Amino acid sequence: MQALLCSGYLSRGYTFFFSTINVFLSIATVLGNAVILAALRKESSLNSPSKLLYSCLAVTDLLVGLIVGPAAAVHFTMWSIDIGQMVDLCAYSAAISILSFTILTLVSLITLTAISVDRLLALSLGLRYRHVVTMKRIQVLLVCVWILSISYTLMMPLWNYSIAKICGYTLQSVCLVVSAFCYAKIFLTLRHHKTKVQVRVHQGQPNGRGIPLNIKRYRKTLSAAVWVLITLVACYLPHIAVTALFSIYGLSPLLRTMWGLSGILVFLISSLNPLLYCWKMKQVRQAVKITIRQALCLSD
């Protein structure tokens, strides 16, 4: 494993580049998600369970910046150094980066799946939603998600590699299928609802004007969740492809470089998510502006 993680296939120029990018992304990730967490505390338009789910996503991204990024930077810095214990430090930092990132990625993916189910329940249950989806149930769910992700990741080194890989891919596939089903069901329901509203307005029936406002706010929170999921999948697929090529063709300078670049692309997700929240959720964007002004002592 040490030879796999820390053999000197990359030049010092490449390792310096990867280390610098990881440090920069770590700073951007920590600052961005810290602001989002502060803004979510002030945001009142989101219901409490939904706010807790989005806060969990922001926490995982914040931890990526605090743990994964610095560990990856140390790993790349030590990659081309072969002096005594420096190789051990390279391997340890790589192990910390990989294990912590695996935990946080699983938590993020399962939480995004929970958000998709939450949005479907909000649309389908109506007034019963607040009685079914409660803060206590969401808290229990998130504790279980963290325990599952940590347990799976720590048990991986004890399993057969093929079994661990199959279990991981199966869990990821189930999450993506559930999310895709929920969003497809939501979009079909919204489309049907829009048609019914248009018919009501055309026929001059009452209550046709009161419904679209709630749906409009719902669409914004839904859009944010969908874009976060799309970004995660789009940035993660190249890393999966390069890892598969690794296992088939073994070590090579080209694959090592591609692995480093794909890892940076995956790390980029945690820096992009705060921008997606601000882009797609107007209330969060306003709360972020207020938070930044207060942090810079520009508020009245």
C-alpha positions as CSV (number, residue, x, y, z in Angstrom):
1,M,0.0,0.0,0.0
2,Q,2.8,2.4,0.8
3,A,4.4,1.8,-2.6
4,L,1.0,2.4,-4.2
5,L,0.3,5.7,-2.5
6,C,3.8,7.2,-2.3
7,S,6.0,5.9,-5.1
8,G,7.8,8.8,-6.9
9,Y,6.0,8.7,-10.3
10,L,5.3,12.5,-10.2
11,S,7.8,15.3,-10.6
12,R,8.2,17.9,-7.9
13,G,6.4,20.4,-10.2
14,Y,3.2,18.2,-10.3
15,T,3.2,17.6,-6.6
16,F,3.7,21.3,-5.8
17,F,0.8,22.1,-8.1
18,F,-1.5,19.5,-6.5
19,S,-0.5,20.7,-3.0
20,T,-1.1,24.3,-3.8
21,I,-4.5,23.6,-5.3
22,N,-5.6,21.6,-2.3
23,V,-4.5,24.3,0.1
24,F,-6.4,26.9,-1.9
25,L,-9.6,24.8,-2.1
26,S,-9.3,24.0,1.6
27,I,-9.4,27.7,2.5
28,A,-12.3,28.4,0.0
29,T,-14.2,25.4,1.3
30,V,-13.9,26.2,5.0
31,L,-14.8,29.9,4.5
32,G,-17.7,29.2,2.1
33,N,-19.4,26.5,4.2
34,A,-18.8,28.4,7.5
35,V,-20.7,31.3,6.0
36,I,-23.5,28.9,4.8
37,L,-23.9,27.4,8.2
38,A,-24.1,30.8,9.8
39,A,-26.7,31.8,7.1
40,L,-28.8,28.7,7.6
41,R,-29.1,29.5,11.3
42,K,-30.7,32.8,10.4
43,E,-32.8,31.5,7.5
44,S,-36.5,31.1,8.6
45,S,-38.2,30.2,5.3
46,L,-36.9,26.6,5.4
47,N,-38.7,24.3,7.8
48,S,-36.5,22.9,10.6
49,P,-36.0,19.3,9.2
50,S,-35.0,20.6,5.8
51,K,-32.7,23.1,7.3
52,L,-31.0,20.4,9.4
53,L,-30.4,18.2,6.3
54,Y,-28.8,21.1,4.4
55,S,-26.8,22.0,7.5
56,C,-25.5,18.4,7.6
57,L,-24.3,18.8,4.0
58,A,-22.6,22.0,4.8
59,V,-20.9,20.3,7.8
60,T,-19.5,17.5,5.7
61,D,-18.2,20.0,3.2
62,L,-16.6,22.0,6.0
63,L,-14.9,18.9,7.3
64,V,-13.6,18.2,3.8
65,G,-11.9,21.5,3.9
66,L,-10.6,21.1,7.5
67,I,-9.4,17.4,7.2
68,V,-9.3,16.1,3.7
69,G,-7.7,19.1,2.0
70,P,-4.8,19.6,4.4
71,A,-4.1,15.8,4.5
72,A,-4.1,15.7,0.7
73,A,-1.8,18.7,0.5
74,V,0.7,16.9,2.9
75,H,0.4,13.7,0.9
76,F,1.3,15.4,-2.4
77,T,4.1,17.4,-0.8
78,M,5.6,14.2,0.6
79,W,4.9,12.1,-2.6
80,S,8.2,12.8,-4.3
81,I,10.3,12.8,-1.1
82,D,12.0,9.6,-0.2
83,I,13.9,10.5,3.0
84,G,13.4,8.2,6.0
85,Q,10.1,8.8,7.7
86,M,8.9,11.1,5.0
87,V,7.5,8.1,3.1
88,D,5.6,7.1,6.2
89,L,4.2,10.6,6.5
90,C,3.1,10.4,2.9
91,A,1.3,7.1,3.5
92,Y,-0.3,8.3,6.7
93,S,-1.6,11.5,5.2
94,A,-2.9,9.6,2.2
95,A,-4.8,7.2,4.5
96,I,-6.3,10.0,6.5
97,S,-7.4,11.8,3.4
98,I,-8.9,8.7,1.7
99,L,-10.7,7.4,4.8
100,S,-12.1,10.7,5.9
101,F,-13.1,11.6,2.4
102,T,-14.9,8.2,2.0
103,I,-16.8,8.8,5.3
104,L,-17.8,12.4,4.3
105,T,-18.8,11.4,0.7
106,L,-21.0,8.7,2.0
107,V,-22.7,11.0,4.5
108,S,-23.2,13.6,1.7
109,L,-24.6,11.1,-0.8
110,I,-27.0,9.6,1.8
111,T,-28.0,13.0,3.0
112,L,-28.8,14.1,-0.5
113,T,-30.9,11.0,-0.9
114,A,-32.7,11.9,2.3
115,I,-33.3,15.4,0.9
116,S,-34.9,14.0,-2.2
117,V,-37.2,11.8,-0.1
118,D,-38.0,14.8,2.1
119,R,-38.9,16.9,-0.9
120,L,-41.2,14.2,-2.3
121,L,-42.9,13.8,1.1
122,A,-43.4,17.5,1.4
123,L,-45.2,17.5,-2.0
124,S,-47.2,14.4,-1.5
125,L,-48.2,14.6,2.1
126,G,-49.4,18.2,2.2
127,L,-50.4,19.3,5.7
128,R,-49.5,15.8,7.1
129,Y,-45.8,16.5,6.2
130,R,-45.0,18.3,9.5
131,H,-46.4,15.4,11.5
132,V,-44.5,12.7,9.6
133,V,-41.2,14.5,9.0
134,T,-40.1,15.8,12.5
135,M,-36.9,17.1,13.8
136,K,-36.4,14.1,16.1
137,R,-36.8,11.6,13.2
138,I,-34.3,13.6,11.1
139,Q,-31.8,13.8,13.9
140,V,-32.0,10.0,14.5
141,L,-31.6,9.5,10.7
142,L,-28.5,11.6,10.5
143,V,-26.9,9.9,13.5
144,C,-27.5,6.5,11.8
145,V,-26.1,7.9,8.6
146,W,-22.9,8.9,10.3
147,I,-22.6,5.7,12.2
148,L,-23.1,3.7,9.0
149,S,-20.6,5.7,7.0
150,I,-17.9,5.6,9.7
151,S,-18.4,1.8,10.4
152,Y,-18.3,0.9,6.7
153,T,-15.2,3.0,6.0
154,L,-13.3,1.7,9.1
155,M,-14.2,-1.9,8.2
156,M,-13.1,-1.6,4.6
157,P,-9.4,-2.5,5.3
158,L,-10.6,-5.7,7.0
159,W,-12.7,-6.9,4.1
160,N,-11.7,-8.4,0.8
161,Y,-11.1,-5.6,-1.6
162,S,-13.6,-6.9,-4.2
163,I,-16.4,-7.3,-1.5
164,A,-15.8,-3.8,-0.1
165,K,-15.9,-2.3,-3.6
166,I,-19.1,-4.1,-4.5
167,C,-20.7,-3.0,-1.2
168,G,-19.7,0.6,-1.8
169,Y,-20.9,0.7,-5.4
170,T,-24.2,-1.0,-4.4
171,L,-24.8,1.6,-1.7
172,Q,-24.0,4.5,-4.1
173,S,-26.2,3.0,-6.8
174,V,-29.1,2.6,-4.4
175,C,-28.8,6.2,-3.3
176,L,-28.7,7.5,-6.9
177,V,-31.6,5.3,-8.0
178,V,-33.8,6.4,-5.0
179,S,-32.9,10.1,-5.7
180,A,-33.6,9.7,-9.4
181,F,-37.0,8.1,-8.7
182,C,-38.0,10.8,-6.2
183,Y,-37.0,13.7,-8.5
184,A,-38.8,12.0,-11.4
185,K,-41.9,11.6,-9.3
186,I,-41.7,15.2,-8.1
187,F,-41.3,16.6,-11.6
188,L,-44.2,14.6,-13.0
189,T,-46.4,15.7,-10.0
190,L,-45.4,19.4,-10.5
191,R,-46.1,19.1,-14.2
192,H,-49.5,17.6,-13.5
193,H,-50.2,20.3,-10.9
194,K,-49.2,23.1,-13.3
195,T,-51.7,21.8,-15.8
196,K,-54.4,21.7,-13.2
197,V,-53.7,25.2,-12.1
198,Q,-53.8,26.5,-15.7
199,V,-57.1,24.8,-16.2
200,R,-58.5,26.4,-13.0
201,V,-57.3,29.8,-14.0
202,H,-58.7,29.4,-17.5
203,Q,-62.1,28.4,-16.1
204,G,-62.1,31.2,-13.6
205,Q,-62.2,28.9,-10.6
206,P,-61.1,30.2,-7.1
207,N,-57.8,29.3,-5.4
208,G,-56.0,29.3,-8.7
209,R,-53.8,32.2,-7.6
210,G,-53.0,31.1,-4.1
211,I,-51.2,27.8,-5.0
212,P,-48.3,28.9,-7.3
213,L,-46.5,31.0,-4.6
214,N,-45.9,27.9,-2.4
215,I,-44.9,25.9,-5.4
216,K,-42.5,28.6,-6.5
217,R,-40.7,28.5,-3.1
218,Y,-40.7,24.7,-3.2
219,R,-39.1,24.7,-6.6
220,K,-36.2,26.8,-5.4
221,T,-35.3,24.5,-2.6
222,L,-35.8,21.5,-4.9
223,S,-33.6,23.1,-7.6
224,A,-30.8,23.6,-5.1
225,A,-30.8,19.9,-4.0
226,V,-30.9,18.7,-7.6
227,W,-28.0,20.9,-8.6
228,V,-25.9,19.7,-5.6
229,L,-26.6,16.1,-6.6
230,I,-25.8,16.7,-10.3
231,T,-22.5,18.4,-9.3
232,L,-21.5,15.5,-7.0
233,V,-22.1,12.9,-9.7
234,A,-20.5,14.9,-12.5
235,C,-17.3,15.6,-10.4
236,Y,-17.1,12.1,-8.9
237,L,-17.5,10.0,-12.1
238,P,-14.0,10.9,-13.5
239,H,-12.4,9.8,-10.3
240,I,-14.3,6.5,-10.4
241,A,-13.2,5.9,-14.0
242,V,-9.5,6.7,-13.2
243,T,-9.7,4.4,-10.1
244,A,-11.1,1.6,-12.3
245,L,-8.2,2.1,-14.8
246,F,-5.8,2.0,-11.9
247,S,-7.0,-1.4,-10.9
248,I,-6.9,-2.7,-14.4
249,Y,-3.6,-1.3,-15.8
250,G,-1.7,-0.6,-12.6
251,L,0.7,2.3,-12.0
252,S,1.8,4.7,-14.7
253,P,2.9,8.3,-14.7
254,L,-0.2,9.2,-16.8
255,L,-2.7,7.5,-14.5
256,R,-1.0,9.0,-11.5
257,T,-1.4,12.5,-13.0
258,M,-5.1,11.7,-13.9
259,W,-5.7,10.4,-10.4
260,G,-4.4,13.6,-8.9
261,L,-6.5,15.8,-11.2
262,S,-9.7,13.7,-10.7
263,G,-9.1,13.9,-6.9
264,I,-9.0,17.7,-7.2
265,L,-12.2,17.7,-9.2
266,V,-13.9,15.7,-6.4
267,F,-12.5,18.1,-3.8
268,L,-14.0,20.9,-5.8
269,I,-17.5,19.8,-5.0
270,S,-17.3,21.1,-1.4
271,S,-16.2,24.5,-2.7
272,L,-19.0,24.7,-5.3
273,N,-21.9,23.7,-3.0
274,P,-22.0,27.1,-1.1
275,L,-22.2,28.9,-4.5
276,L,-25.1,26.6,-5.6
277,Y,-27.0,27.4,-2.4
278,C,-26.6,31.1,-3.0
279,W,-27.5,30.8,-6.6
280,K,-30.6,28.7,-6.2
281,M,-32.0,29.8,-2.8
282,K,-32.7,33.5,-2.6
283,Q,-33.3,33.5,1.1
284,V,-30.0,31.8,1.8
285,R,-28.3,34.3,-0.5
286,Q,-29.7,37.2,1.4
287,A,-28.7,35.6,4.7
288,V,-25.2,35.1,3.4
289,K,-24.9,38.8,2.5
290,I,-26.0,39.8,6.0
291,T,-23.6,37.3,7.5
292,I,-20.7,38.6,5.5
293,R,-21.5,42.3,6.3
294,Q,-21.7,41.5,10.0
295,A,-18.4,39.6,9.8
296,L,-16.7,42.6,8.1
297,C,-18.3,44.9,10.6
298,L,-20.2,46.7,7.9
299,S,-23.7,46.4,9.4
300,D,-25.3,49.2,11.3
